[in-house]
Amino acid sequence: MSGKHTGEFFRRRDEWRKHPMLTNQLRHATPGLGIALVAFGVYLVADQLYNRLHAPSHNHSHSAAASH
């Protein structure tokens, strides 16, 4: 009989741990961080693609490096 009451006692005492303000603190503390990280990732990929497509030809850069 006392075991049943003990479990109920601790269950009611631990309800505060499941409060929405405690479980989602990071999301609420950093609004827009996920969108910003995705946008920055898209920017990095686009920058790499642009640099590969519009890279200077190797003949011009090789002759400039050989003169030094």
C-alpha positions as protocol buffer text, in pm:
chain_id: "A"
residue {
  index: 1
  type: MET
  ca { x: 0 y: 0 z: 0 }
}
residue {
  index: 2
  type: SER
  ca { x: 275 y: 251 z: 83 }
}
residue {
  index: 3
  type: GLY
  ca { x: 458 y: 170 z: -244 }
}
residue {
  index: 4
  type: LYS
  ca { x: 167 y: 298 z: -452 }
}
residue {
  index: 5
  type: HIS
  ca { x: 154 y: 624 z: -260 }
}
residue {
  index: 6
  type: THR
  ca { x: 530 y: 672 z: -282 }
}
residue {
  index: 7
  type: GLY
  ca { x: 524 y: 645 z: -662 }
}
residue {
  index: 8
  type: GLU
  ca { x: 243 y: 899 z: -686 }
}
residue {
  index: 9
  type: PHE
  ca { x: 432 y: 1130 z: -451 }
}
residue {
  index: 10
  type: PHE
  ca { x: 742 y: 1133 z: -674 }
}
residue {
  index: 11
  type: ARG
  ca { x: 541 y: 1154 z: -995 }
}
residue {
  index: 12
  type: ARG
  ca { x: 372 y: 1472 z: -878 }
}
residue {
  index: 13
  type: ARG
  ca { x: 703 y: 1615 z: -755 }
}
residue {
  index: 14
  type: ASP
  ca { x: 873 y: 1559 z: -1094 }
}
residue {
  index: 15
  type: GLU
  ca { x: 605 y: 1722 z: -1309 }
}
residue {
  index: 16
  type: TRP
  ca { x: 798 y: 2051 z: -1312 }
}
residue {
  index: 17
  type: ARG
  ca { x: 1075 y: 1883 z: -1514 }
}
residue {
  index: 18
  type: LYS
  ca { x: 838 y: 1841 z: -1809 }
}
residue {
  index: 19
  type: HIS
  ca { x: 729 y: 2205 z: -1815 }
}
residue {
  index: 20
  type: PRO
  ca { x: 749 y: 2356 z: -2170 }
}
residue {
  index: 21
  type: MET
  ca { x: 967 y: 2645 z: -2055 }
}
residue {
  index: 22
  type: LEU
  ca { x: 1232 y: 2398 z: -1937 }
}
residue {
  index: 23
  type: THR
  ca { x: 1224 y: 2148 z: -2222 }
}
residue {
  index: 24
  type: ASN
  ca { x: 1235 y: 2403 z: -2508 }
}
residue {
  index: 25
  type: GLN
  ca { x: 1468 y: 2659 z: -2356 }
}
residue {
  index: 26
  type: LEU
  ca { x: 1732 y: 2651 z: -2629 }
}
residue {
  index: 27
  type: ARG
  ca { x: 1475 y: 2689 z: -2906 }
}
residue {
  index: 28
  type: HIS
  ca { x: 1315 y: 2986 z: -2734 }
}
residue {
  index: 29
  type: ALA
  ca { x: 1650 y: 3143 z: -2642 }
}
residue {
  index: 30
  type: THR
  ca { x: 1775 y: 3138 z: -3001 }
}
residue {
  index: 31
  type: PRO
  ca { x: 1485 y: 3222 z: -3233 }
}
residue {
  index: 32
  type: GLY
  ca { x: 1579 y: 3201 z: -3599 }
}
residue {
  index: 33
  type: LEU
  ca { x: 1906 y: 3018 z: -3540 }
}
residue {
  index: 34
  type: GLY
  ca { x: 1795 y: 2714 z: -3742 }
}
residue {
  index: 35
  type: ILE
  ca { x: 1691 y: 2927 z: -4039 }
}
residue {
  index: 36
  type: ALA
  ca { x: 2016 y: 3123 z: -4020 }
}
residue {
  index: 37
  type: LEU
  ca { x: 2226 y: 2804 z: -4019 }
}
residue {
  index: 38
  type: VAL
  ca { x: 2041 y: 2666 z: -4321 }
}
residue {
  index: 39
  type: ALA
  ca { x: 2079 y: 2996 z: -4508 }
}
residue {
  index: 40
  type: PHE
  ca { x: 2451 y: 3008 z: -4427 }
}
residue {
  index: 41
  type: GLY
  ca { x: 2495 y: 2648 z: -4546 }
}
residue {
  index: 42
  type: VAL
  ca { x: 2321 y: 2730 z: -4875 }
}
residue {
  index: 43
  type: TYR
  ca { x: 2549 y: 3033 z: -4911 }
}
residue {
  index: 44
  type: LEU
  ca { x: 2861 y: 2822 z: -4857 }
}
residue {
  index: 45
  type: VAL
  ca { x: 2754 y: 2564 z: -5115 }
}
residue {
  index: 46
  type: ALA
  ca { x: 2662 y: 2834 z: -5368 }
}
residue {
  index: 47
  type: ASP
  ca { x: 2995 y: 3009 z: -5311 }
}
residue {
  index: 48
  type: GLN
  ca { x: 3189 y: 2688 z: -5373 }
}
residue {
  index: 49
  type: LEU
  ca { x: 2993 y: 2616 z: -5690 }
}
residue {
  index: 50
  type: TYR
  ca { x: 3045 y: 2971 z: -5816 }
}
residue {
  index: 51
  type: ASN
  ca { x: 3419 y: 2955 z: -5748 }
}
residue {
  index: 52
  type: ARG
  ca { x: 3451 y: 2624 z: -5933 }
}
residue {
  index: 53
  type: LEU
  ca { x: 3254 y: 2743 z: -6234 }
}
residue {
  index: 54
  type: HIS
  ca { x: 3426 y: 3080 z: -6261 }
}
residue {
  index: 55
  type: ALA
  ca { x: 3778 y: 2982 z: -6160 }
}
residue {
  index: 56
  type: PRO
  ca { x: 4056 y: 3155 z: -6356 }
}
residue {
  index: 57
  type: SER
  ca { x: 4226 y: 2939 z: -6613 }
}
residue {
  index: 58
  type: HIS
  ca { x: 4539 y: 2762 z: -6494 }
}
residue {
  index: 59
  type: ASN
  ca { x: 4756 y: 2899 z: -6779 }
}
residue {
  index: 60
  type: HIS
  ca { x: 4728 y: 3261 z: -6665 }
}
residue {
  index: 61
  type: SER
  ca { x: 4788 y: 3190 z: -6296 }
}
residue {
  index: 62
  type: HIS
  ca { x: 5083 y: 2957 z: -6377 }
}
residue {
  index: 63
  type: SER
  ca { x: 5267 y: 3217 z: -6586 }
}
residue {
  index: 64
  type: ALA
  ca { x: 5223 y: 3482 z: -6316 }
}
residue {
  index: 65
  type: ALA
  ca { x: 5359 y: 3248 z: -6048 }
}
residue {
  index: 66
  type: ALA
  ca { x: 5658 y: 3148 z: -6265 }
}
residue {
  index: 67
  type: SER
  ca { x: 5773 y: 3510 z: -6303 }
}
residue {
  index: 68
  type: HIS
  ca { x: 5825 y: 3548 z: -5927 }
}
